[in-house]
Amino acid sequence: MKQTAWVIRLEEATDNTAIEDLQAEAFGPGRFARTAFRIRENVPHRTDLSFVGLAGERIAGSIRLSPIMIGASAALLLGPLTVAPDFKNRGLGKALMRVAMETAERAGDKLVLLVGDAPYYSPFGFRQVPFGKVTLPGPVDPERLLIAQLNQAEMPEGMVHGGEH
């Protein structure tokens, strides 16, 4: 039977090992070389915007948002969004996305950037960044660089770097 109702709660410090294990299983060791991972590397994620999805007592998925700057604009970098392989295609990733994006908007955040597939993320308000507006400090497919503008935010411009706001 397909599970469609998930318990989603804020991530707790004690969840970190389970989340790291999920990320290792989903993305493998190559994740450390990815540009988005490198940006997040020395930036703590926002604990008020990072969630886990539970199947019973088990962490079946997680989502994190980390503070970044795009030029002079404060923003968030979404990711990773991770779902355990045996819980994929059951709506958990979308449920985590909805909660994280709604919470970020209520918190007054204005910009959320990610590298991902537009067909999956566009229902959450993401669209492709106009070519050349936003640059990252490493390789990324420009068609996969997506942004959501919350709270009437203007399109930012500039280089992305990690950092506290």
C-alpha positions as CSV (number, residue, x, y, z in Angstrom):
1,M,0.0,0.0,0.0
2,K,1.3,3.4,-0.9
3,Q,1.9,5.6,2.1
4,T,0.6,9.1,1.5
5,A,0.5,10.6,5.0
6,W,3.8,11.4,6.5
7,V,4.9,12.7,9.9
8,I,7.1,15.6,9.2
9,R,9.0,17.4,12.0
10,L,11.9,19.7,12.4
11,E,15.3,18.0,12.2
12,E,16.9,17.4,15.6
13,A,20.6,17.2,16.3
14,T,20.2,13.5,17.1
15,D,19.0,12.9,13.5
16,N,22.3,13.8,11.9
17,T,23.8,10.3,11.6
18,A,20.6,9.0,10.0
19,I,20.5,11.9,7.6
20,E,24.1,11.5,6.7
21,D,23.5,7.8,6.0
22,L,20.5,8.6,3.8
23,Q,22.6,11.1,1.8
24,A,25.4,8.6,1.4
25,E,23.0,5.9,0.2
26,A,21.2,8.3,-2.2
27,F,24.1,10.3,-3.6
28,G,27.2,8.2,-2.9
29,P,30.7,9.5,-2.4
30,G,30.5,11.7,-5.5
31,R,28.3,14.1,-3.6
32,F,31.3,15.7,-2.0
33,A,32.6,17.0,-5.4
34,R,29.3,18.6,-6.4
35,T,29.2,22.4,-6.5
36,A,26.2,22.7,-4.3
37,F,27.8,20.5,-1.7
38,R,30.9,22.6,-1.8
39,I,28.9,25.8,-1.2
40,R,27.2,24.2,1.9
41,E,30.4,22.6,3.1
42,N,31.3,25.1,5.9
43,V,27.8,26.6,6.3
44,P,25.5,25.2,9.0
45,H,22.0,24.6,7.7
46,R,19.1,26.5,9.2
47,T,17.7,24.3,11.9
48,D,14.4,26.2,11.7
49,L,14.1,25.2,8.0
50,S,15.4,21.6,8.0
51,F,12.9,18.8,8.3
52,V,12.7,15.0,8.4
53,G,9.9,12.7,7.2
54,L,9.2,9.7,9.4
55,A,7.8,6.3,8.5
56,G,7.0,5.0,11.9
57,E,10.2,5.8,13.9
58,R,12.5,5.6,10.9
59,I,13.8,8.7,9.1
60,A,12.7,8.1,5.5
61,G,13.6,11.5,4.1
62,S,15.1,14.9,4.9
63,I,15.4,18.4,3.5
64,R,17.8,21.1,4.5
65,L,18.0,24.8,3.7
66,S,21.3,26.6,4.2
67,P,22.0,30.4,4.2
68,I,23.9,31.7,1.2
69,M,24.5,35.0,-0.5
70,I,23.9,35.7,-4.2
71,G,25.9,38.8,-4.8
72,A,24.6,41.1,-2.1
73,S,21.3,39.3,-1.7
74,A,20.6,36.9,1.3
75,A,19.2,33.6,0.0
76,L,18.9,30.0,0.9
77,L,20.3,26.9,-0.9
78,L,17.9,24.0,-0.9
79,G,19.4,20.6,-0.5
80,P,19.9,18.1,-0.3
81,L,16.4,16.8,-0.5
82,T,16.9,13.1,0.3
83,V,14.4,10.2,0.3
84,A,15.4,6.6,1.2
85,P,15.2,4.4,-1.9
86,D,12.5,2.2,-0.4
87,F,10.3,5.3,0.2
88,K,10.7,6.9,-3.3
89,N,7.7,7.8,-5.4
90,R,5.4,7.9,-2.4
91,G,5.0,11.7,-2.0
92,L,7.5,12.2,0.8
93,G,9.9,14.4,-1.2
94,K,7.0,16.6,-2.3
95,A,5.6,16.8,1.3
96,L,9.1,17.8,2.6
97,M,9.3,20.4,-0.2
98,R,5.9,21.9,0.7
99,V,6.7,22.2,4.4
100,A,10.2,23.7,3.8
101,M,9.0,26.2,1.3
102,E,5.9,27.3,3.2
103,T,8.0,27.7,6.4
104,A,10.7,29.7,4.6
105,E,8.1,32.0,3.1
106,R,6.4,32.5,6.5
107,A,9.8,33.2,8.1
108,G,10.2,36.1,5.6
109,D,12.9,34.5,3.5
110,K,13.0,35.8,-0.1
111,L,15.1,33.6,-2.3
112,V,15.7,29.9,-2.5
113,L,18.2,28.5,-5.0
114,L,18.8,24.9,-6.0
115,V,20.3,22.7,-8.6
116,G,17.7,20.2,-9.8
117,D,15.1,19.1,-12.3
118,A,12.7,21.9,-13.3
119,P,9.7,19.5,-13.9
120,Y,10.0,18.3,-10.3
121,Y,10.6,21.6,-8.6
122,S,8.4,24.0,-10.7
123,P,5.2,23.2,-8.8
124,F,6.9,24.7,-5.7
125,G,7.6,28.0,-7.4
126,F,11.0,27.3,-8.9
127,R,12.0,28.5,-12.4
128,Q,15.2,28.5,-14.3
129,V,17.6,31.3,-13.4
130,P,18.0,33.6,-16.4
131,F,21.4,32.7,-18.0
132,G,24.3,34.7,-16.6
133,K,22.3,36.3,-13.7
134,V,23.6,34.0,-11.0
135,T,27.0,32.2,-11.1
136,L,28.3,29.4,-8.9
137,P,31.9,28.8,-7.9
138,G,32.0,25.5,-9.8
139,P,30.4,23.7,-12.7
140,V,26.7,23.5,-12.9
141,D,24.3,22.9,-15.8
142,P,22.6,26.3,-16.3
143,E,19.3,24.5,-17.2
144,R,19.3,22.9,-13.7
145,L,20.0,26.2,-11.8
146,L,16.5,27.1,-10.4
147,I,15.3,29.8,-8.1
148,A,12.1,30.5,-6.2
149,Q,11.4,34.2,-5.4
150,L,9.3,34.5,-2.2
151,N,7.7,37.5,-0.6
152,Q,7.9,39.6,-3.8
153,A,11.7,39.2,-4.1
154,E,13.5,40.7,-7.0
155,M,15.7,38.4,-9.2
156,P,19.2,38.5,-7.6
157,E,22.4,38.8,-9.5
158,G,26.0,37.8,-8.7
159,M,28.2,35.0,-7.5
160,V,26.9,32.5,-5.0
161,H,28.8,31.9,-1.8
162,G,28.0,30.3,1.5
163,G,27.5,32.4,4.5
164,E,25.5,33.5,7.4
165,H,23.1,36.4,6.8
